[in-house]
Amino acid sequence: MQAPVYLIQNALAEMCAQVISSGRLTLADRYGLMAAIFDENLSEEERSSIDRLLHAVRRGRVKIVNEISTVQ
């Protein structure tokens, strides 16, 4: 049996804004996206945010980095 995944309210929106602003997708961000994708209760707006973020990665506007966080 899998443990349920619960996201903190507004966490996805804040993460997407931070990633787009910094231009970097960190390891922590990737785990956050993975948790969000497994959440069956995502709104259409949240799914669209994830799609836009992944599109930015594909287009090269966001780089995937192997750092845990961009917070310094």
N, CA, C and O atoms as a CHARMM CRD file, in Angstrom:
* protein
*
  288
    1    1 MET  N      0.82600  -1.17700   0.00000 PROA 1      0.00000
    2    1 MET  CA     0.00000   0.00000   0.00000 PROA 1      0.00000
    3    1 MET  C      0.87600   1.24600   0.00000 PROA 1      0.00000
    4    1 MET  O      1.83500   1.33500   0.76600 PROA 1      0.00000
    5    2 GLN  N      0.54900   2.20300  -0.85300 PROA 2      0.00000
    6    2 GLN  CA     1.33200   3.42300  -0.93500 PROA 2      0.00000
    7    2 GLN  C      0.84000   4.44100   0.07400 PROA 2      0.00000
    8    2 GLN  O     -0.35500   4.53600   0.35200 PROA 2      0.00000
    9    3 ALA  N      1.77300   5.19600   0.61400 PROA 3      0.00000
   10    3 ALA  CA     1.41800   6.28200   1.52500 PROA 3      0.00000
   11    3 ALA  C      0.81700   7.42100   0.71600 PROA 3      0.00000
   12    3 ALA  O      1.29400   7.71400  -0.38100 PROA 3      0.00000
   13    4 PRO  N     -0.22000   8.06800   1.23600 PROA 4      0.00000
   14    4 PRO  CA    -0.81000   9.18600   0.49100 PROA 4      0.00000
   15    4 PRO  C      0.15200  10.36300   0.43200 PROA 4      0.00000
   16    4 PRO  O      0.95700  10.57300   1.33900 PROA 4      0.00000
   17    5 VAL  N      0.05400  11.12500  -0.65000 PROA 5      0.00000
   18    5 VAL  CA     0.90500  12.29200  -0.85000 PROA 5      0.00000
   19    5 VAL  C      0.04500  13.52900  -0.64300 PROA 5      0.00000
   20    5 VAL  O     -1.00200  13.67400  -1.27300 PROA 5      0.00000
   21    6 TYR  N      0.48200  14.41300   0.23100 PROA 6      0.00000
   22    6 TYR  CA    -0.23300  15.65600   0.48100 PROA 6      0.00000
   23    6 TYR  C      0.70200  16.81900   0.24000 PROA 6      0.00000
   24    6 TYR  O      1.80400  16.86500   0.78800 PROA 6      0.00000
   25    7 LEU  N      0.26200  17.76300  -0.58300 PROA 7      0.00000
   26    7 LEU  CA     1.07100  18.94300  -0.86800 PROA 7      0.00000
   27    7 LEU  C      0.65900  20.09300   0.03700 PROA 7      0.00000
   28    7 LEU  O     -0.51100  20.22500   0.39600 PROA 7      0.00000
   29    8 ILE  N      1.61000  20.90900   0.39800 PROA 8      0.00000
   30    8 ILE  CA     1.31600  22.11600   1.16600 PROA 8      0.00000
   31    8 ILE  C      0.63300  23.09900   0.21900 PROA 8      0.00000
   32    8 ILE  O      1.05500  23.28600  -0.92200 PROA 8      0.00000
   33    9 GLN  N     -0.43200  23.72100   0.72100 PROA 9      0.00000
   34    9 GLN  CA    -1.18300  24.64700  -0.11500 PROA 9      0.00000
   35    9 GLN  C     -0.26600  25.75500  -0.63500 PROA 9      0.00000
   36    9 GLN  O      0.52400  26.32000   0.12100 PROA 9      0.00000
   37   10 ASN  N     -0.37400  26.05800  -1.91200 PROA 10     0.00000
   38   10 ASN  CA     0.41100  27.08400  -2.61700 PROA 10     0.00000
   39   10 ASN  C      1.88000  26.72300  -2.80100 PROA 10     0.00000
   40   10 ASN  O      2.63100  27.51900  -3.36500 PROA 10     0.00000
   41   11 ALA  N      2.31600  25.55200  -2.34400 PROA 11     0.00000
   42   11 ALA  CA     3.72400  25.17500  -2.47800 PROA 11     0.00000
   43   11 ALA  C      4.11900  25.04600  -3.94200 PROA 11     0.00000
   44   11 ALA  O      5.20900  25.46500  -4.33100 PROA 11     0.00000
   45   12 LEU  N      3.24800  24.47500  -4.74900 PROA 12     0.00000
   46   12 LEU  CA     3.57000  24.27300  -6.16000 PROA 12     0.00000
   47   12 LEU  C      3.70300  25.61300  -6.88300 PROA 12     0.00000
   48   12 LEU  O      4.62500  25.80000  -7.67700 PROA 12     0.00000
   49   13 ALA  N      2.79800  26.53600  -6.61700 PROA 13     0.00000
   50   13 ALA  CA     2.85800  27.85100  -7.26000 PROA 13     0.00000
   51   13 ALA  C      4.13000  28.59700  -6.87500 PROA 13     0.00000
   52   13 ALA  O      4.77600  29.21300  -7.72300 PROA 13     0.00000
   53   14 GLU  N      4.48700  28.54100  -5.59600 PROA 14     0.00000
   54   14 GLU  CA     5.69800  29.20700  -5.13000 PROA 14     0.00000
   55   14 GLU  C      6.94600  28.57300  -5.72900 PROA 14     0.00000
   56   14 GLU  O      7.88700  29.27100  -6.10800 PROA 14     0.00000
   57   15 MET  N      6.94800  27.23400  -5.81300 PROA 15     0.00000
   58   15 MET  CA     8.10000  26.55100  -6.38000 PROA 15     0.00000
   59   15 MET  C      8.25500  26.91200  -7.85700 PROA 15     0.00000
   60   15 MET  O      9.36400  27.19300  -8.31100 PROA 15     0.00000
   61   16 CYS  N      7.16200  26.90900  -8.60300 PROA 16     0.00000
   62   16 CYS  CA     7.23400  27.23900 -10.03100 PROA 16     0.00000
   63   16 CYS  C      7.73900  28.66000 -10.23200 PROA 16     0.00000
   64   16 CYS  O      8.56900  28.90500 -11.10700 PROA 16     0.00000
   65   17 ALA  N      7.24500  29.59400  -9.43200 PROA 17     0.00000
   66   17 ALA  CA     7.69800  30.98500  -9.54500 PROA 17     0.00000
   67   17 ALA  C      9.19100  31.09900  -9.24000 PROA 17     0.00000
   68   17 ALA  O      9.91700  31.82300  -9.92200 PROA 17     0.00000
   69   18 GLN  N      9.64500  30.38000  -8.21400 PROA 18     0.00000
   70   18 GLN  CA    11.06800  30.42700  -7.83500 PROA 18     0.00000
   71   18 GLN  C     11.93500  29.82100  -8.93300 PROA 18     0.00000
   72   18 GLN  O     12.99900  30.35600  -9.24600 PROA 18     0.00000
   73   19 VAL  N     11.49400  28.71300  -9.51800 PROA 19     0.00000
   74   19 VAL  CA    12.27000  28.04400 -10.56600 PROA 19     0.00000
   75   19 VAL  C     12.35800  28.93200 -11.81000 PROA 19     0.00000
   76   19 VAL  O     13.43500  29.08600 -12.38700 PROA 19     0.00000
   77   20 ILE  N     11.25300  29.50300 -12.21400 PROA 20     0.00000
   78   20 ILE  CA    11.26100  30.37700 -13.39200 PROA 20     0.00000
   79   20 ILE  C     12.13500  31.59700 -13.13000 PROA 20     0.00000
   80   20 ILE  O     12.87000  32.04200 -14.01200 PROA 20     0.00000
   81   21 SER  N     12.05300  32.13700 -11.91500 PROA 21     0.00000
   82   21 SER  CA    12.84600  33.31700 -11.56200 PROA 21     0.00000
   83   21 SER  C     14.34600  33.02400 -11.57600 PROA 21     0.00000
   84   21 SER  O     15.13700  33.81100 -12.09500 PROA 21     0.00000
   85   22 SER  N     14.72600  31.88300 -11.00000 PROA 22     0.00000
   86   22 SER  CA    16.15200  31.54700 -10.90900 PROA 22     0.00000
   87   22 SER  C     16.69000  30.90800 -12.18700 PROA 22     0.00000
   88   22 SER  O     17.88700  30.97200 -12.47100 PROA 22     0.00000
   89   23 GLY  N     15.78000  30.28500 -12.96000 PROA 23     0.00000
   90   23 GLY  CA    16.21400  29.58500 -14.17100 PROA 23     0.00000
   91   23 GLY  C     16.87200  28.25500 -13.87400 PROA 23     0.00000
   92   23 GLY  O     17.55400  27.69100 -14.72900 PROA 23     0.00000
   93   24 ARG  N     16.66700  27.73600 -12.63200 PROA 24     0.00000
   94   24 ARG  CA    17.31800  26.49500 -12.21700 PROA 24     0.00000
   95   24 ARG  C     16.30900  25.58100 -11.53500 PROA 24     0.00000
   96   24 ARG  O     15.52800  26.02200 -10.69100 PROA 24     0.00000
   97   25 LEU  N     16.33100  24.32200 -11.90100 PROA 25     0.00000
   98   25 LEU  CA    15.47300  23.30300 -11.29800 PROA 25     0.00000
   99   25 LEU  C     16.37100  22.39400 -10.46100 PROA 25     0.00000
  100   25 LEU  O     17.15500  21.61700 -11.00700 PROA 25     0.00000
  101   26 THR  N     16.25600  22.49200  -9.13900 PROA 26     0.00000
  102   26 THR  CA    17.13500  21.75800  -8.23600 PROA 26     0.00000
  103   26 THR  C     16.58300  20.37100  -7.92600 PROA 26     0.00000
  104   26 THR  O     15.48300  20.01500  -8.34900 PROA 26     0.00000
  105   27 LEU  N     17.35600  19.60700  -7.19000 PROA 27     0.00000
  106   27 LEU  CA    16.93500  18.27900  -6.76400 PROA 27     0.00000
  107   27 LEU  C     15.67300  18.36400  -5.89800 PROA 27     0.00000
  108   27 LEU  O     14.74700  17.57200  -6.07700 PROA 27     0.00000
  109   28 ALA  N     15.63200  19.30600  -4.97500 PROA 28     0.00000
  110   28 ALA  CA    14.44400  19.48000  -4.12800 PROA 28     0.00000
  111   28 ALA  C     13.22200  19.83500  -4.97200 PROA 28     0.00000
  112   28 ALA  O     12.11900  19.35900  -4.70500 PROA 28     0.00000
  113   29 ASP  N     13.41800  20.67000  -5.98700 PROA 29     0.00000
  114   29 ASP  CA    12.31500  21.03400  -6.88500 PROA 29     0.00000
  115   29 ASP  C     11.80500  19.80300  -7.63400 PROA 29     0.00000
  116   29 ASP  O     10.60000  19.62700  -7.81200 PROA 29     0.00000
  117   30 ARG  N     12.72700  18.96500  -8.06500 PROA 30     0.00000
  118   30 ARG  CA    12.32400  17.76100  -8.80800 PROA 30     0.00000
  119   30 ARG  C     11.52400  16.81200  -7.93200 PROA 30     0.00000
  120   30 ARG  O     10.55000  16.21100  -8.38500 PROA 30     0.00000
  121   31 TYR  N     11.94100  16.67800  -6.66500 PROA 31     0.00000
  122   31 TYR  CA    11.16200  15.83900  -5.74100 PROA 31     0.00000
  123   31 TYR  C      9.78000  16.45600  -5.49800 PROA 31     0.00000
  124   31 TYR  O      8.78900  15.73500  -5.38800 PROA 31     0.00000
  125   32 GLY  N      9.71800  17.77100  -5.41600 PROA 32     0.00000
  126   32 GLY  CA     8.43100  18.44500  -5.25500 PROA 32     0.00000
  127   32 GLY  C      7.52000  18.21400  -6.44500 PROA 32     0.00000
  128   32 GLY  O      6.32100  17.98600  -6.28200 PROA 32     0.00000
  129   33 LEU  N      8.08600  18.27400  -7.64200 PROA 33     0.00000
  130   33 LEU  CA     7.30100  18.00000  -8.85000 PROA 33     0.00000
  131   33 LEU  C      6.82600  16.55600  -8.88700 PROA 33     0.00000
  132   33 LEU  O      5.69500  16.27600  -9.28400 PROA 33     0.00000
  133   34 MET  N      7.68800  15.65000  -8.47600 PROA 34     0.00000
  134   34 MET  CA     7.30500  14.24200  -8.46300 PROA 34     0.00000
  135   34 MET  C      6.13900  14.02400  -7.50100 PROA 34     0.00000
  136   34 MET  O      5.19300  13.30800  -7.82900 PROA 34     0.00000
  137   35 ALA  N      6.19700  14.62700  -6.33200 PROA 35     0.00000
  138   35 ALA  CA     5.10200  14.50400  -5.37000 PROA 35     0.00000
  139   35 ALA  C      3.82800  15.11900  -5.92900 PROA 35     0.00000
  140   35 ALA  O      2.74000  14.57500  -5.73900 PROA 35     0.00000
  141   36 ALA  N      3.95600  16.24600  -6.61400 PROA 36     0.00000
  142   36 ALA  CA     2.77900  16.90900  -7.17600 PROA 36     0.00000
  143   36 ALA  C      2.12600  16.05800  -8.25400 PROA 36     0.00000
  144   36 ALA  O      0.90000  15.98300  -8.33100 PROA 36     0.00000
  145   37 ILE  N      2.92900  15.42800  -9.07400 PROA 37     0.00000
  146   37 ILE  CA     2.38300  14.61000 -10.16300 PROA 37     0.00000
  147   37 ILE  C      1.58800  13.42900  -9.61900 PROA 37     0.00000
  148   37 ILE  O      0.60600  13.00200 -10.22700 PROA 37     0.00000
  149   38 PHE  N      2.01700  12.89600  -8.46000 PROA 38     0.00000
  150   38 PHE  CA     1.30400  11.76200  -7.86800 PROA 38     0.00000
  151   38 PHE  C      0.04800  12.17900  -7.10300 PROA 38     0.00000
  152   38 PHE  O     -0.73800  11.32200  -6.69800 PROA 38     0.00000
  153   39 ASP  N     -0.15000  13.47300  -6.90100 PROA 39     0.00000
  154   39 ASP  CA    -1.33100  13.96000  -6.18700 PROA 39     0.00000
  155   39 ASP  C     -2.53100  13.90500  -7.12700 PROA 39     0.00000
  156   39 ASP  O     -2.55000  14.57900  -8.15800 PROA 39     0.00000
  157   40 GLU  N     -3.51600  13.11400  -6.77500 PROA 40     0.00000
  158   40 GLU  CA    -4.69600  12.94800  -7.62300 PROA 40     0.00000
  159   40 GLU  C     -5.63200  14.14500  -7.55800 PROA 40     0.00000
  160   40 GLU  O     -6.55800  14.24100  -8.36300 PROA 40     0.00000
  161   41 ASN  N     -5.41500  15.05800  -6.62100 PROA 41     0.00000
  162   41 ASN  CA    -6.31600  16.18900  -6.42900 PROA 41     0.00000
  163   41 ASN  C     -5.78100  17.49100  -7.00400 PROA 41     0.00000
  164   41 ASN  O     -6.24500  18.56500  -6.62100 PROA 41     0.00000
  165   42 LEU  N     -4.81400  17.42100  -7.91800 PROA 42     0.00000
  166   42 LEU  CA    -4.27300  18.63700  -8.52400 PROA 42     0.00000
  167   42 LEU  C     -5.34000  19.31900  -9.36600 PROA 42     0.00000
  168   42 LEU  O     -6.10000  18.67000 -10.08500 PROA 42     0.00000
  169   43 SER  N     -5.38000  20.63100  -9.26300 PROA 43     0.00000
  170   43 SER  CA    -6.31600  21.38500 -10.09500 PROA 43     0.00000
  171   43 SER  C     -5.75600  21.49900 -11.51300 PROA 43     0.00000
  172   43 SER  O     -4.58200  21.22000 -11.75600 PROA 43     0.00000
  173   44 GLU  N     -6.60300  21.90600 -12.42400 PROA 44     0.00000
  174   44 GLU  CA    -6.16400  22.10200 -13.81300 PROA 44     0.00000
  175   44 GLU  C     -5.09800  23.18800 -13.87000 PROA 44     0.00000
  176   44 GLU  O     -4.15300  23.09000 -14.65200 PROA 44     0.00000
  177   45 GLU  N     -5.24400  24.21800 -13.05000 PROA 45     0.00000
  178   45 GLU  CA    -4.26700  25.31000 -13.02000 PROA 45     0.00000
  179   45 GLU  C     -2.89700  24.80000 -12.56500 PROA 45     0.00000
  180   45 GLU  O     -1.87000  25.19600 -13.11700 PROA 45     0.00000
  181   46 GLU  N     -2.88600  23.92400 -11.56100 PROA 46     0.00000
  182   46 GLU  CA    -1.61700  23.37300 -11.08000 PROA 46     0.00000
  183   46 GLU  C     -0.98600  22.46500 -12.12700 PROA 46     0.00000
  184   46 GLU  O      0.23100  22.48100 -12.31200 PROA 46     0.00000
  185   47 ARG  N     -1.79600  21.68100 -12.80600 PROA 47     0.00000
  186   47 ARG  CA    -1.26700  20.83500 -13.88600 PROA 47     0.00000
  187   47 ARG  C     -0.68000  21.68900 -15.01400 PROA 47     0.00000
  188   47 ARG  O      0.35300  21.35100 -15.59100 PROA 47     0.00000
  189   48 SER  N     -1.34600  22.78200 -15.31200 PROA 48     0.00000
  190   48 SER  CA    -0.83800  23.69300 -16.35000 PROA 48     0.00000
  191   48 SER  C      0.48700  24.31600 -15.93200 PROA 48     0.00000
  192   48 SER  O      1.37600  24.51300 -16.76100 PROA 48     0.00000
  193   49 SER  N      0.62000  24.62700 -14.64100 PROA 49     0.00000
  194   49 SER  CA     1.88000  25.19000 -14.13400 PROA 49     0.00000
  195   49 SER  C      3.01800  24.20200 -14.31700 PROA 49     0.00000
  196   49 SER  O      4.11500  24.58000 -14.72800 PROA 49     0.00000
  197   50 ILE  N      2.76000  22.94100 -14.01300 PROA 50     0.00000
  198   50 ILE  CA     3.77700  21.90100 -14.19200 PROA 50     0.00000
  199   50 ILE  C      4.13400  21.77500 -15.66900 PROA 50     0.00000
  200   50 ILE  O      5.31000  21.65700 -16.01500 PROA 50     0.00000
  201   51 ASP  N      3.13300  21.79900 -16.53700 PROA 51     0.00000
  202   51 ASP  CA     3.38700  21.71400 -17.97700 PROA 51     0.00000
  203   51 ASP  C      4.24300  22.88400 -18.45800 PROA 51     0.00000
  204   51 ASP  O      5.16500  22.68900 -19.25000 PROA 51     0.00000
  205   52 ARG  N      3.94600  24.10100 -17.98700 PROA 52     0.00000
  206   52 ARG  CA     4.72900  25.27700 -18.38900 PROA 52     0.00000
  207   52 ARG  C      6.16800  25.16500 -17.90800 PROA 52     0.00000
  208   52 ARG  O      7.10300  25.53200 -18.62000 PROA 52     0.00000
  209   53 LEU  N      6.33400  24.65700 -16.69900 PROA 53     0.00000
  210   53 LEU  CA     7.67500  24.48900 -16.14600 PROA 53     0.00000
  211   53 LEU  C      8.47300  23.47400 -16.96000 PROA 53     0.00000
  212   53 LEU  O      9.63600  23.71300 -17.28400 PROA 53     0.00000
  213   54 LEU  N      7.85800  22.35500 -17.28700 PROA 54     0.00000
  214   54 LEU  CA     8.54500  21.33900 -18.08900 PROA 54     0.00000
  215   54 LEU  C      8.83100  21.84400 -19.50100 PROA 54     0.00000
  216   54 LEU  O      9.85100  21.49400 -20.09600 PROA 54     0.00000
  217   55 HSD  N      7.94000  22.65800 -20.02800 PROA 55     0.00000
  218   55 HSD  CA     8.16900  23.26300 -21.35100 PROA 55     0.00000
  219   55 HSD  C      9.38900  24.19800 -21.29800 PROA 55     0.00000
  220   55 HSD  O     10.20100  24.22400 -22.22300 PROA 55     0.00000
  221   56 ALA  N      9.50300  24.96300 -20.20600 PROA 56     0.00000
  222   56 ALA  CA    10.65500  25.85700 -20.04600 PROA 56     0.00000
  223   56 ALA  C     11.95800  25.06000 -19.97900 PROA 56     0.00000
  224   56 ALA  O     12.98600  25.50600 -20.48900 PROA 56     0.00000
  225   57 VAL  N     11.91800  23.88800 -19.35100 PROA 57     0.00000
  226   57 VAL  CA    13.10500  23.02800 -19.30300 PROA 57     0.00000
  227   57 VAL  C     13.44600  22.55100 -20.71000 PROA 57     0.00000
  228   57 VAL  O     14.60400  22.60700 -21.12400 PROA 57     0.00000
  229   58 ARG  N     12.44400  22.08400 -21.43900 PROA 58     0.00000
  230   58 ARG  CA    12.69000  21.59100 -22.80600 PROA 58     0.00000
  231   58 ARG  C     13.23700  22.69000 -23.71100 PROA 58     0.00000
  232   58 ARG  O     14.08400  22.42200 -24.56300 PROA 58     0.00000
  233   59 ARG  N     12.76700  23.91000 -23.54000 PROA 59     0.00000
  234   59 ARG  CA    13.21200  25.01900 -24.38800 PROA 59     0.00000
  235   59 ARG  C     14.56100  25.59400 -23.94800 PROA 59     0.00000
  236   59 ARG  O     15.12900  26.43000 -24.65000 PROA 59     0.00000
  237   60 GLY  N     15.07900  25.15700 -22.79700 PROA 60     0.00000
  238   60 GLY  CA    16.37500  25.62700 -22.34400 PROA 60     0.00000
  239   60 GLY  C     16.32200  26.87700 -21.48400 PROA 60     0.00000
  240   60 GLY  O     17.36900  27.41100 -21.11700 PROA 60     0.00000
  241   61 ARG  N     15.12900  27.35600 -21.15300 PROA 61     0.00000
  242   61 ARG  CA    15.01700  28.54600 -20.30600 PROA 61     0.00000
  243   61 ARG  C     15.25700  28.21000 -18.83800 PROA 61     0.00000
  244   61 ARG  O     15.59100  29.08900 -18.04400 PROA 61     0.00000
  245   62 VAL  N     15.08800  26.94000 -18.47700 PROA 62     0.00000
  246   62 VAL  CA    15.35600  26.47000 -17.12200 PROA 62     0.00000
  247   62 VAL  C     16.34900  25.31900 -17.22300 PROA 62     0.00000
  248   62 VAL  O     16.16100  24.39300 -18.01100 PROA 62     0.00000
  249   63 LYS  N     17.40200  25.38300 -16.42400 PROA 63     0.00000
  250   63 LYS  CA    18.43400  24.34900 -16.40600 PROA 63     0.00000
  251   63 LYS  C     18.22000  23.41800 -15.22500 PROA 63     0.00000
  252   63 LYS  O     17.85600  23.86200 -14.13600 PROA 63     0.00000
  253   64 ILE  N     18.44400  22.13300 -15.43700 PROA 64     0.00000
  254   64 ILE  CA    18.39000  21.15700 -14.35100 PROA 64     0.00000
  255   64 ILE  C     19.76600  21.09900 -13.71600 PROA 64     0.00000
  256   64 ILE  O     20.76200  20.83700 -14.39100 PROA 64     0.00000
  257   65 VAL  N     19.81800  21.34600 -12.40500 PROA 65     0.00000
  258   65 VAL  CA    21.08800  21.34800 -11.68300 PROA 65     0.00000
  259   65 VAL  C     21.06500  20.26300 -10.61400 PROA 65     0.00000
  260   65 VAL  O     19.99300  19.87200 -10.15300 PROA 65     0.00000
  261   66 ASN  N     22.21800  19.78300 -10.22200 PROA 66     0.00000
  262   66 ASN  CA    22.32300  18.72000  -9.23000 PROA 66     0.00000
  263   66 ASN  C     22.58800  19.26300  -7.83300 PROA 66     0.00000
  264   66 ASN  O     23.21000  18.59400  -7.00800 PROA 66     0.00000
  265   67 GLU  N     22.12200  20.46100  -7.57300 PROA 67     0.00000
  266   67 GLU  CA    22.21400  21.03900  -6.23700 PROA 67     0.00000
  267   67 GLU  C     20.93200  20.71300  -5.49000 PROA 67     0.00000
  268   67 GLU  O     19.88400  20.50500  -6.10200 PROA 67     0.00000
  269   68 ILE  N     21.01900  20.66900  -4.17400 PROA 68     0.00000
  270   68 ILE  CA    19.82400  20.37800  -3.37800 PROA 68     0.00000
  271   68 ILE  C     18.87400  21.55900  -3.39800 PROA 68     0.00000
  272   68 ILE  O     17.66200  21.37100  -3.50200 PROA 68     0.00000
  273   69 SER  N     19.39300  22.76200  -3.30200 PROA 69     0.00000
  274   69 SER  CA    18.54700  23.95300  -3.22300 PROA 69     0.00000
  275   69 SER  C     19.28100  25.15100  -3.78600 PROA 69     0.00000
  276   69 SER  O     20.51100  25.15900  -3.84200 PROA 69     0.00000
  277   70 THR  N     18.53400  26.16700  -4.20600 PROA 70     0.00000
  278   70 THR  CA    19.16300  27.40300  -4.65300 PROA 70     0.00000
  279   70 THR  C     19.22600  28.42200  -3.52100 PROA 70     0.00000
  280   70 THR  O     19.78500  29.50600  -3.68900 PROA 70     0.00000
  281   71 VAL  N     18.65000  28.07500  -2.36300 PROA 71     0.00000
  282   71 VAL  CA    18.66500  28.98300  -1.19500 PROA 71     0.00000
  283   71 VAL  C     20.08800  29.05900  -0.65700 PROA 71     0.00000
  284   71 VAL  O     20.75900  28.04200  -0.48600 PROA 71     0.00000
  285   72 GLN  N     20.52900  30.27000  -0.39800 PROA 72     0.00000
  286   72 GLN  CA    21.90000  30.44200   0.10500 PROA 72     0.00000
  287   72 GLN  C     21.92100  31.18100   1.40000 PROA 72     0.00000
  288   72 GLN  O     22.99100  31.41100   1.96200 PROA 72     0.00000
